[in-house]
Amino acid sequence: MLEFNRFVVAHLKTLEMIGVLMRIGSFSLVSWLGPDSPFLWVWIVNTLDAVLLTWCARLKRDAAYTLLNAFWILVGLVGIARAGNFVH
């Protein structure tokens, strides 16, 4: 785990940009396609970017963005469950 954290810290700005671009891409897809969007895929991408951004924020000791992105992980898990018809 320590090696992974070192990797993240060494590439923090790049990983944050990847996470932000993932979020922009997933929400742009919904904006463009509307009801025809692949919602399960969108929620999976959104949740993965939230995990990445939460990790980055945590390593930076940024409490506000850690909380915000951790919240998006929970929202994403609910979105995955609903889009995948695991819950109604």
N, C-alpha and C positions, 0 to 999 in steps of 0.2 A: 504494500500500500504506500509506503514511504517513497518508493521509486516512482510510482504513478503520480503522487503529489508533486514530486520534483519535476517530472515531465510537464505537468499542468502549469506549475509556476513558471517554468522556463518558456512555455509557449502560451502564456495567459492571454495576451492581446489577440493572438490568432484564434485561440479556442473560443474566446468571447465573441469575436466577429463571426465565427462559424455558427455559434448558437443563435446570435441575432439574425443572421441570414436565414437560418432554418426557420425561425419564428416568422420572419417576414414572408418567406416563401409559402409556408403552410397557410397563413392567413390570407395571403394574396390569392392562393388557389381557391379558397372558399369565396373570396370576393368576386373572382372571375367566373367561377363555375356555379355558384349558388347551390341549389338543391342537387345538382348533378355532381357535386364534389365527392371524392372518395373519403368520406368523413373518418372512417377508421384509420386510414393512412395519415390523414391530417392530424388526428389526435395522437397517434404514435410519434410522429415527428415532433409535434408540439411538446409532448412529454419528455422525449429525449433531449430536446434543446433546454427544457427546464432543468433536467438533471445536470446537464453540462454547465449551465449558467449558475445553478445553485452551488455546484462544486467550486467553480471559479470564485464566486462571491464569498464562500466560506473560507477559502484559502486566503482571500484578501482581507478577511475579518470585517466584511461589510454586512452588518446586521440587517439593514433595511433590504438590500437586494437578496440576501440569503432568504429572508422571510418571504419576500415577494415571489421569488422563483420557486421556493418550496411550496407555496400556495398553488402555483401553476402546475406543479407535479400532481398535487391532489386533484385539481380541476381536470388535468389530463387523464388521470386514472378513471375518473367518473366518465369523461368523454369516451374513453376506450371501451369501458363497460357498456355504455349506452349504444355507441356506434356498432359494437360487435354483438349487440343483442344478448349480452350476458345478464343484463337487468332491464327492467321496463320502467 
